[in-house]
Amino acid sequence: MKLRNYLLGGLLYAAMAATAQSRRPNILFIAVDDLKPEIGAYGSRTAYTPHIDRLAAAGTVFLSNYCQQALCGPTRASLLTGLRPDHTEIWNMRVRMRDINPDILTLPQYFAAQGYTTLGIGKVFDSRCVDADFDKPSWTIPYLGSDTRYLAPGLRYPVAGKYQSAESHRRADSITRDAAARGRSRAETAKLIEDNIKPTTEAEDIPDNAYLDGIHVRQMRDQLANLARSDKPFFMAVGLVRPHLPFVAPKKYWDLYDRARLPLSAFREQPTGVPEIAMHNASEIRSYTDIPDLIATTPQKPFGLTLPDDKQRALIHGYYAATSYTDANIGLLLDALDSLGLRQNTIVVLWGDHGWHLGDHNLWCKHDNFEQATRAPLIISAPSIKPSRSHSLSEFVDVFPTLCELAGLSIPTHLQGHSQAVVMRNPRHRVKDYAVSQYPRTSDRIATQYRPYEQGDVMGYSIRSEQYRYTVWLKGAYRSRCPLATAEITGVELYDYEKDPLEQSNKIGDLRYDKARIKMHGYLVEYLERFAGRDLLTQQ
């Protein structure tokens, strides 16, 4: 009789567990490369982003959200593990995450262990920081490549995965023929094409699925239809590359904007009193083939990258066009959720991995600790939670624990972020007093200028409160695992965003800001001492 009761009890428990699992919300996880909060949901009066705005109207918009490092590989590794760069040890694009930490736990990997189907496509992790399977332990379905059956009829695969103009294809064909005649390998040929066909913009009158982002969302739309028939919840990650350089998008998205009316950045100088190590020369965009001639014919300031006004407007136009193209792709995914009846039980997460300079401070790209590089959009829509807009500070390390709580899963204790679910339920709530970003530099000036994304012997830690940013550059290969006493300060910055939103003046040395400096320095000390000497990875 007792055995029978145990069996019945076990069957009942299994049935209850299966029912509970079936009620768990799905996750649609959308990562967008180089998307700054220059979208309608964040107050932009220029960007045309109706689909992102539609998602925002149904979710929580985190208006004061910050990345942990303004570079693709490190910020993605940080978000997807819930650990800061000093603990993932990914500070650049040359180190693979599991080579350093083979047992590191990722967000999709954790959801897979809880019974989720996990699958991904596009740029979720940065491919240079993971294995050839885009972090194989993270996915229950092998990571999806680009299926050319979804390519627009009559078109070839994009040149270097990016370009569709007739001229780009003609040049690629020529390079390929010449390389074959010289006995070049496929890898060598691909590198020649990548290096020699690299304009910053393209505006062809072609369908959305002429480019990889358009192909990928159509693939995932079909995957959603398959998942809708399953009893298991899913974690679907879609990585969209635009608006990362090059700014390529179908012509109809360029036509949404009048280039002549697009404003240039209001402040294109470096902040007064800024330490030199805080600046860089926008090396990423310098590698594009239409930039060197402009540099040669344009008087250069001693910092950043000076481009003619017409080229600046062309780049700004391209950024907006690429953003609107991404918005349309996001709309396809949201429409698919609705048409399949999945939206009411799906958490949708949209994030841009960091910000992007559009000529402010005479800078382009990211690679620093300024506001335009570190502030990044984060929108989460969850079933049964009312839409809201919150100014509460949030960070990308908060995404992992937030999704766990929203999905009803326990939060791994080693995570360094904090769940923002309470903020989603009450936007007036505050989870933290400050957000932290960091960026490595080298003390060699030339290396700093031309390789701002390389791991160096100087680390800049930047503390962002509601009003201020306080950045301290520490020499001696310092990292937050080290005792703070071993650090040597080589530069300090303080900005007041209420009185100086464009970061025109470093307030260090201004006696009126002594109280603010002391308070912000206290936050820095608290942060660094909290993590000094801790090996969080052993606590998984």
PATI-330348 format. One record per residue (C-alpha): residue number from 1; residue in one letter; x, y, z. Coordinates in Angstrom, 1 decimal. Layout:
BEGIN
 kemar bamar     xx     yy     zz
   NUM     a      X      Y      Z
...
END
This chain:
BEGIN
 kemar bamar     xx     yy     zz
     1     m    0.0    0.0    0.0
     2     k    2.8    2.3    0.9
     3     l    4.6    1.5   -2.4
     4     r    1.4    2.3   -4.3
     5     n    1.1    5.6   -2.5
     6     y    4.7    6.5   -3.3
     7     l    4.1    5.7   -6.9
     8     l    0.9    7.7   -7.1
     9     g    2.7   10.6   -5.3
    10     g    5.6   10.4   -7.7
    11     l    3.3   10.4  -10.7
    12     l    1.3   13.3   -9.3
    13     y    4.6   15.3   -8.6
    14     a    5.8   14.5  -12.1
    15     a    2.5   15.7  -13.6
    16     m    2.6   18.9  -11.5
    17     a    6.2   19.5  -12.5
    18     a    5.4   19.1  -16.1
    19     t    2.5   21.4  -15.8
    20     a    4.6   24.0  -14.0
    21     q    7.2   23.7  -16.7
    22     s    4.7   24.2  -19.5
    23     r    3.6   27.4  -17.8
    24     r    7.1   28.8  -17.7
    25     p    7.4   31.8  -20.0
    26     n    9.3   31.6  -23.2
    27     i   12.2   34.0  -23.7
    28     l   12.8   35.9  -27.0
    29     f   16.2   37.5  -26.5
    30     i   17.1   40.1  -29.1
    31     a   20.7   41.5  -29.2
    32     v   21.4   44.5  -31.4
    33     d   25.0   45.5  -32.3
    34     d   26.0   49.1  -31.6
    35     l   22.4   50.2  -30.9
    36     k   22.6   53.3  -28.8
    37     p   19.5   54.7  -27.1
    38     e   18.8   57.0  -30.1
    39     i   15.4   55.4  -30.7
    40     g   11.8   56.7  -30.3
    41     a   11.3   54.8  -27.0
    42     y   14.2   56.8  -25.5
    43     g   13.0   60.1  -26.7
    44     s   14.6   60.5  -30.1
    45     r   12.7   62.8  -32.4
    46     t   14.7   61.7  -35.4
    47     a   14.8   57.9  -35.4
    48     y   12.0   56.0  -37.0
    49     t   11.6   52.9  -34.9
    50     p    7.9   52.1  -34.6
    51     h    8.3   48.4  -33.8
    52     i   10.8   48.9  -31.0
    53     d    8.5   51.6  -29.7
    54     r    5.6   49.1  -29.9
    55     l    7.6   46.7  -27.7
    56     a    8.5   49.5  -25.3
    57     a    4.8   50.5  -25.0
    58     a    4.2   46.9  -23.7
    59     g    7.3   46.6  -21.5
    60     t    9.7   48.3  -19.1
    61     v   12.1   50.8  -20.7
    62     f   15.3   51.1  -18.6
    63     l   16.2   54.7  -19.3
    64     s   19.5   54.6  -17.3
    65     n   21.1   51.4  -18.4
    66     y   24.8   50.9  -18.8
    67     c   27.1   48.3  -20.3
    68     q   30.1   46.9  -18.4
    69     q   32.6   47.6  -21.2
    70     a   32.0   49.5  -24.5
    71     l   33.2   46.8  -26.7
    72     c   31.3   43.9  -28.3
    73     g   33.1   40.8  -27.0
    74     p   33.5   41.9  -23.3
    75     t   30.0   43.4  -22.9
    76     r   28.3   40.3  -24.4
    77     a   30.3   37.9  -22.3
    78     s   29.4   40.0  -19.3
    79     l   25.7   40.2  -20.0
    80     l   25.5   36.5  -20.9
    81     t   27.3   35.3  -17.8
    82     g   26.1   37.9  -15.2
    83     l   29.8   38.6  -14.4
    84     r   31.9   41.7  -14.9
    85     p   34.8   41.8  -17.3
    86     d   37.4   41.5  -14.5
    87     h   35.8   38.1  -13.7
    88     t   35.2   36.8  -17.2
    89     e   38.7   38.1  -18.1
    90     i   37.4   39.1  -21.5
    91     w   38.6   42.7  -22.1
    92     n   39.4   42.4  -25.8
    93     m   38.5   40.5  -29.0
    94     r   41.4   38.0  -28.9
    95     v   40.5   35.7  -25.9
    96     r   37.9   33.0  -25.9
    97     m   35.7   32.9  -22.8
    98     r   36.0   29.2  -22.0
    99     d   39.8   29.1  -22.6
   100     i   40.0   31.3  -19.5
   101     n   37.0   29.9  -17.6
   102     p   36.0   26.5  -19.0
   103     d   33.2   26.0  -16.4
   104     i   31.7   29.4  -16.7
   105     l   27.8   29.4  -16.7
   106     t   25.9   31.3  -19.4
   107     l   22.4   32.5  -19.4
   108     p   21.1   30.2  -22.1
   109     q   23.0   27.3  -20.6
   110     y   21.3   27.8  -17.3
   111     f   17.9   28.0  -18.9
   112     a   18.7   24.8  -20.8
   113     a   19.4   23.1  -17.5
   114     q   15.9   24.1  -16.3
   115     g   14.2   22.3  -19.2
   116     y   14.2   25.1  -21.9
   117     t   15.0   24.5  -25.5
   118     t   17.7   27.0  -26.3
   119     l   18.7   28.1  -29.8
   120     g   20.4   31.1  -31.4
   121     i   21.4   32.8  -34.6
   122     g   23.5   35.8  -35.6
   123     k   25.7   37.8  -33.3
   124     v   24.7   36.9  -29.7
   125     f   28.1   36.2  -28.3
   126     d   30.9   37.8  -30.3
   127     s   32.3   35.0  -32.4
   128     r   35.9   35.9  -31.5
   129     c   35.3   35.3  -27.8
   130     v   33.7   31.8  -28.1
   131     d   34.2   28.5  -29.8
   132     a   33.2   27.7  -33.4
   133     d   29.8   26.6  -32.2
   134     f   29.1   30.0  -30.7
   135     d   29.5   28.5  -27.2
   136     k   28.3   25.0  -27.7
   137     p   27.2   24.4  -24.0
   138     s   24.7   27.2  -24.3
   139     w   22.4   25.6  -27.0
   140     t   20.3   22.5  -27.0
   141     i   19.8   23.0  -30.7
   142     p   23.1   23.5  -32.6
   143     y   23.7   27.2  -33.4
   144     l   22.1   28.2  -36.7
   145     g   24.1   29.5  -39.6
   146     s   22.8   31.6  -42.5
   147     d   20.4   29.6  -44.6
   148     t   20.6   30.9  -48.1
   149     r   17.1   29.6  -48.9
   150     y   15.9   32.7  -47.1
   151     l   18.0   35.0  -49.3
   152     a   15.9   37.2  -51.6
   153     p   15.5   35.5  -55.0
   154     g   17.9   36.5  -57.7
   155     l   20.6   37.9  -55.3
   156     r   24.0   36.5  -54.4
   157     y   25.3   36.0  -50.9
   158     p   26.5   39.5  -49.6
   159     v   30.2   40.3  -50.2
   160     a   32.1   39.7  -47.0
   161     g   28.6   39.0  -45.5
   162     k   27.9   42.8  -45.7
   163     y   27.6   44.3  -49.2
   164     q   25.2   43.8  -52.1
   165     s   26.1   46.6  -54.6
   166     a   27.0   45.5  -58.1
   167     e   30.4   47.3  -57.7
   168     s   31.2   45.3  -54.6
   169     h   30.3   42.0  -56.3
   170     r   32.3   43.0  -59.4
   171     r   35.4   43.8  -57.3
   172     a   35.0   40.6  -55.2
   173     d   34.9   38.5  -58.3
   174     s   38.0   40.2  -59.7
   175     i   39.9   39.6  -56.4
   176     t   38.8   36.0  -56.3
   177     r   40.0   35.4  -59.9
   178     d   43.3   37.0  -59.2
   179     a   43.7   35.1  -56.0
   180     a   43.0   31.8  -57.7
   181     a   45.6   32.6  -60.3
   182     r   48.1   33.2  -57.6
   183     g   47.2   30.1  -55.7
   184     r   45.8   31.9  -52.7
   185     s   43.8   29.8  -50.2
   186     r   40.1   30.5  -49.5
   187     a   41.0   32.1  -46.2
   188     e   43.6   34.4  -47.8
   189     t   41.1   35.3  -50.5
   190     a   38.4   36.1  -48.0
   191     k   40.8   38.3  -46.1
   192     l   41.7   40.2  -49.3
   193     i   38.0   40.8  -50.0
   194     e   37.4   41.9  -46.4
   195     d   40.3   44.4  -46.5
   196     n   39.7   45.9  -49.9
   197     i   36.0   46.1  -50.2
   198     k   35.0   48.0  -47.1
   199     p   33.0   51.2  -47.7
   200     t   31.3   52.7  -44.6
   201     t   27.8   52.9  -46.2
   202     e   25.6   51.2  -48.8
   203     a   22.0   52.1  -49.9
   204     e   20.8   49.7  -52.6
   205     d   17.2   49.3  -53.7
   206     i   16.9   45.7  -52.6
   207     p   14.7   43.6  -50.3
   208     d   15.3   43.3  -46.5
   209     n   16.5   39.7  -46.9
   210     a   19.3   40.7  -49.2
   211     y   21.3   41.1  -46.0
   212     l   22.1   38.6  -43.2
   213     d   19.9   40.2  -40.6
   214     g   16.9   39.9  -42.9
   215     i   17.8   36.3  -43.6
   216     h   18.2   35.4  -40.0
   217     v   14.9   36.8  -38.7
   218     r   13.0   34.9  -41.4
   219     q   14.8   31.7  -40.4
   220     m   13.8   32.4  -36.7
   221     r   10.3   33.2  -37.7
   222     d   10.0   29.6  -39.0
   223     q   11.7   28.3  -35.9
   224     l    9.1   30.0  -33.8
   225     a    6.4   28.1  -35.6
   226     n    8.2   24.8  -34.8
   227     l    8.6   25.8  -31.1
   228     a    5.0   26.8  -30.8
   229     r    4.1   23.1  -31.3
   230     s    6.4   22.0  -28.4
   231     d    5.4   21.5  -24.8
   232     k    8.8   22.8  -23.7
   233     p    9.5   26.5  -23.1
   234     f   12.1   28.1  -25.3
   235     f   15.0   30.6  -25.0
   236     m   15.5   32.0  -28.5
   237     a   18.4   34.4  -29.1
   238     v   18.6   36.5  -32.2
   239     g   21.6   38.7  -32.8
   240     l   21.2   41.5  -35.3
   241     v   24.3   43.1  -36.6
   242     r   23.1   46.5  -37.8
   243     p   23.5   49.4  -37.0
   244     h   27.1   48.3  -36.6
   245     l   29.5   49.5  -39.3
   246     p   29.2   49.3  -42.3
   247     f   25.9   51.2  -42.4
   248     v   24.2   49.0  -45.0
   249     a   20.4   49.0  -45.3
   250     p   17.9   48.8  -48.2
   251     k   17.3   52.2  -49.8
   252     k   13.7   52.5  -48.4
   253     y   15.2   53.0  -44.9
   254     w   17.6   55.7  -46.1
   255     d   14.6   57.4  -47.7
   256     l   12.9   57.8  -44.3
   257     y   15.4   60.7  -43.5
   258     d   16.3   64.0  -45.1
   259     r   20.1   64.1  -44.8
   260     a   20.3   67.8  -45.0
   261     r   18.2   68.2  -41.9
   262     l   20.1   65.7  -39.8
   263     p   22.0   67.6  -37.1
   264     l   25.7   67.2  -36.4
   265     s   26.8   66.5  -32.8
   266     a   26.4   69.6  -30.7
   267     f   29.9   69.3  -29.0
   268     r   32.8   68.0  -31.1
   269     e   35.6   68.9  -28.8
   270     q   37.3   67.0  -26.0
   271     p   36.2   68.0  -22.4
   272     t   38.4   70.6  -20.8
   273     g   40.7   69.1  -18.3
   274     v   40.3   65.5  -19.6
   275     p   43.2   63.2  -19.2
   276     e   44.7   62.2  -22.5
   277     i   44.2   58.5  -21.8
   278     a   40.4   58.9  -21.8
   279     m   40.4   59.7  -25.5
   280     h   41.1   57.6  -28.6
   281     n   41.3   58.2  -32.4
   282     a   38.3   56.1  -33.6
   283     s   40.5   53.4  -35.0
   284     e   37.6   51.1  -35.9
   285     i   36.2   53.5  -38.5
   286     r   39.6   54.4  -39.8
   287     s   39.9   50.9  -41.2
   288     y   37.1   51.5  -43.8
   289     t   38.3   52.2  -47.3
   290     d   36.5   55.5  -47.9
   291     i   38.0   57.1  -44.8
   292     p   41.8   57.5  -45.4
   293     d   41.4   59.9  -48.3
   294     l   39.2   62.1  -46.2
   295     i   41.7   62.1  -43.4
   296     a   44.4   63.2  -45.8
   297     t   42.4   66.2  -47.0
   298     t   40.8   67.3  -43.7
   299     p   42.8   69.2  -41.0
   300     q   42.9   66.9  -38.0
   301     k   42.4   67.8  -34.4
   302     p   45.0   66.2  -32.0
   303     f   42.2   63.9  -30.7
   304     g   39.5   61.7  -32.2
   305     l   38.8   61.7  -35.9
   306     t   37.9   64.9  -37.9
   307     l   35.7   64.3  -40.9
   308     p   34.2   66.8  -43.3
   309     d   30.6   67.8  -42.4
   310     d   29.1   66.2  -45.4
   311     k   30.7   62.8  -44.5
   312     q   29.6   63.2  -40.9
   313     r   26.0   63.7  -42.1
   314     a   26.4   60.7  -44.4
   315     l   27.5   58.5  -41.5
   316     i   24.7   59.8  -39.2
   317     h   22.2   59.2  -42.0
   318     g   23.6   55.7  -42.4
   319     y   23.3   55.0  -38.7
   320     y   19.7   56.0  -38.6
   321     a   18.9   54.0  -41.8
   322     a   20.5   50.9  -40.4
   323     t   18.6   51.4  -37.1
   324     s   15.3   51.6  -38.9
   325     y   16.2   48.5  -40.9
   326     t   16.8   46.7  -37.6
   327     d   13.6   48.0  -36.3
   328     a   11.7   46.4  -39.2
   329     n   13.4   43.1  -38.6
   330     i   12.4   43.2  -34.9
   331     g    8.9   43.9  -36.1
   332     l    8.9   40.6  -38.0
   333     l    9.8   38.7  -34.9
   334     l    7.1   40.5  -32.8
   335     d    4.5   39.9  -35.5
   336     a    5.4   36.2  -35.5
   337     l    4.9   35.9  -31.8
   338     d    1.5   37.5  -32.1
   339     s    0.3   35.4  -35.0
   340     l    1.4   32.2  -33.3
   341     g   -0.3   33.1  -30.0
   342     l    3.0   33.1  -28.1
   343     r    3.2   36.7  -27.0
   344     q    1.1   36.3  -23.9
   345     n    3.5   33.8  -22.4
   346     t    6.8   35.2  -23.8
   347     i    9.3   37.5  -22.2
   348     v   10.9   39.7  -24.8
   349     v   14.3   41.2  -24.1
   350     l   15.8   43.8  -26.4
   351     w   19.3   45.2  -25.7
   352     g   22.0   47.1  -27.6
   353     d   25.4   45.9  -26.5
   354     h   26.8   49.4  -25.9
   355     g   26.4   53.0  -27.1
   356     w   28.1   54.6  -30.1
   357     h   29.7   58.0  -30.8
   358     l   28.4   60.0  -33.8
   359     g   31.0   62.7  -33.8
   360     d   30.5   63.9  -30.3
   361     h   33.9   64.7  -28.7
   362     n   35.2   64.3  -32.3
   363     l   34.8   60.6  -31.7
   364     w   33.3   57.7  -33.7
   365     c   32.5   54.2  -32.6
   366     k   32.8   53.3  -28.9
   367     h   36.0   52.2  -26.9
   368     d   35.8   54.5  -23.9
   369     n   34.0   55.4  -20.7
   370     f   32.0   58.4  -21.9
   371     e   28.2   58.5  -21.7
   372     q   27.6   58.0  -25.4
   373     a   29.7   54.8  -25.4
   374     t   28.5   53.2  -22.1
   375     r   24.7   54.0  -22.0
   376     a   22.8   51.4  -23.9
   377     p   19.1   50.5  -24.4
   378     l   17.4   47.7  -22.4
   379     i   13.7   46.9  -22.8
   380     i   12.0   44.0  -21.2
   381     s    8.4   43.0  -21.8
   382     a    7.0   40.3  -19.5
   383     p    3.6   38.7  -19.1
   384     s    1.4   40.2  -16.4
   385     i    3.7   43.2  -15.8
   386     k    2.4   46.6  -16.7
   387     p    4.4   48.8  -19.1
   388     s    6.5   51.5  -17.5
   389     r    9.6   53.7  -17.9
   390     s   12.2   53.7  -15.2
   391     h   15.1   56.0  -14.4
   392     s   16.5   53.5  -11.9
   393     l   20.1   52.6  -12.7
   394     s   20.5   49.2  -14.3
   395     e   23.4   47.3  -15.8
   396     f   23.8   44.5  -18.2
   397     v   25.0   42.2  -15.4
   398     d   21.4   42.6  -14.1
   399     v   19.8   40.8  -17.1
   400     f   20.7   37.3  -16.1
   401     p   19.1   37.5  -12.6
   402     t   16.2   39.5  -13.8
   403     l   15.2   36.9  -16.4
   404     c   15.6   34.1  -13.8
   405     e   13.2   35.9  -11.4
   406     l   10.7   36.6  -14.2
   407     a   10.8   33.0  -15.3
   408     g   10.3   31.7  -11.8
   409     l   13.8   30.2  -11.6
   410     s   16.2   30.4   -8.7
   411     i   18.9   33.0   -9.2
   412     p   22.5   31.5   -9.2
   413     t   24.3   33.0   -6.1
   414     h   27.5   33.8   -7.9
   415     l   26.0   36.4  -10.3
   416     q   27.2   39.9   -9.8
   417     g   24.1   41.8  -10.9
   418     h   20.8   42.3   -9.2
   419     s   17.3   41.4  -10.5
   420     q   15.4   44.4  -11.8
   421     a   12.1   42.6  -11.7
   422     v   11.1   44.7   -8.7
   423     v   11.7   47.8  -10.8
   424     m    9.5   46.4  -13.5
   425     r    6.7   46.1  -11.0
   426     n    7.4   49.4   -9.4
   427     p    9.4   51.9  -11.6
   428     r   10.0   54.2   -8.7
   429     h   12.0   51.5   -6.9
   430     r   15.8   51.7   -6.9
   431     v   18.0   48.6   -6.9
   432     k   21.4   50.3   -6.9
   433     d   23.1   53.6   -6.3
   434     y   25.5   53.4   -9.2
   435     a   26.5   51.5  -12.4
   436     v   30.0   50.5  -13.3
   437     s   31.7   50.5  -16.7
   438     q   35.4   50.0  -17.4
   439     y   37.8   50.2  -20.3
   440     p   41.4   49.1  -20.7
   441     r   44.2   51.3  -22.1
   442     t   47.9   51.0  -22.5
   443     s   50.3   53.6  -21.1
   444     d   51.9   53.8  -24.5
   445     r   50.3   56.8  -26.2
   446     i   50.6   55.5  -29.8
   447     a   49.2   52.1  -28.9
   448     t   46.4   53.7  -27.0
   449     q   45.5   55.9  -30.0
   450     y   45.5   53.1  -32.6
   451     r   44.4   50.1  -30.6
   452     p   41.9   51.4  -28.0
   453     y   40.2   48.0  -27.7
   454     e   43.4   46.1  -26.8
   455     q   44.1   44.8  -23.3
   456     g   46.5   47.2  -21.7
   457     d   48.3   48.0  -18.5
   458     v   45.8   50.8  -17.5
   459     m   42.2   50.2  -16.5
   460     g   39.7   53.0  -16.3
   461     y   36.8   52.3  -13.9
   462     s   33.8   54.5  -14.3
   463     i   31.1   55.0  -11.7
   464     r   27.8   56.4  -12.9
   465     s   25.3   57.7  -10.4
   466     e   22.0   59.5  -11.3
   467     q   23.8   62.8  -11.7
   468     y   27.5   62.2  -12.0
   469     r   30.2   60.1  -13.7
   470     y   33.5   59.5  -11.9
   471     t   36.2   57.7  -13.8
   472     v   39.6   56.8  -12.4
   473     w   42.4   55.4  -14.6
   474     l   44.6   52.9  -12.7
   475     k   48.1   51.8  -13.8
   476     g   50.1   48.7  -13.1
   477     a   47.8   46.2  -14.8
   478     y   45.3   46.7  -12.0
   479     r   42.1   44.7  -11.9
   480     s   39.3   44.7   -9.3
   481     r   40.6   41.4   -7.9
   482     c   43.7   43.3   -6.7
   483     p   43.9   45.2   -3.4
   484     l   43.1   48.8   -4.2
   485     a   46.3   49.9   -2.3
   486     t   48.4   48.5   -5.2
   487     a   46.8   50.8   -7.7
   488     e   48.5   53.9   -9.2
   489     i   46.2   56.7  -10.4
   490     t   47.1   58.1  -13.8
   491     g   43.9   60.2  -14.5
   492     v   40.6   61.2  -12.9
   493     e   37.4   62.6  -14.4
   494     l   34.1   63.9  -13.0
   495     y   31.1   65.0  -15.1
   496     d   27.8   66.6  -13.9
   497     y   25.0   65.6  -16.3
   498     e   22.5   68.0  -14.8
   499     k   24.6   71.0  -15.6
   500     d   26.8   69.6  -18.3
   501     p   25.0   66.8  -20.2
   502     l   27.5   67.0  -23.2
   503     e   30.6   66.4  -20.9
   504     q   32.2   69.6  -21.9
   505     s   34.2   70.0  -18.7
   506     n   36.0   67.7  -16.3
   507     k   35.0   68.9  -12.8
   508     i   38.0   67.5  -11.1
   509     g   39.8   70.3   -9.4
   510     d   36.7   72.5   -9.1
   511     l   36.2   73.0   -5.4
   512     r   32.4   73.3   -5.9
   513     y   32.4   69.6   -6.7
   514     d   34.5   68.4   -3.7
   515     k   31.5   66.7   -2.0
   516     a   30.5   65.0   -5.2
   517     r   34.0   63.8   -5.8
   518     i   34.3   62.4   -2.3
   519     k   31.0   60.6   -2.5
   520     m   31.8   59.2   -6.0
   521     h   35.2   58.1   -4.9
   522     g   33.6   56.3   -2.0
   523     y   31.4   54.4   -4.4
   524     l   34.5   53.4   -6.4
   525     v   36.3   52.2   -3.3
   526     e   33.2   50.3   -2.2
   527     y   33.0   48.6   -5.6
   528     l   36.6   47.7   -5.9
   529     e   36.9   46.4   -2.4
   530     r   33.7   44.3   -2.7
   531     f   35.3   42.3   -5.5
   532     a   39.0   42.4   -4.5
   533     g   40.4   38.9   -4.2
   534     r   37.0   37.1   -4.8
   535     d   37.0   34.2   -7.3
   536     l   33.3   34.1   -8.0
   537     l   33.6   31.4  -10.6
   538     t   34.4   28.8   -7.9
   539     q   31.0   29.6   -6.3
   540     q   28.8   28.4   -9.2
END
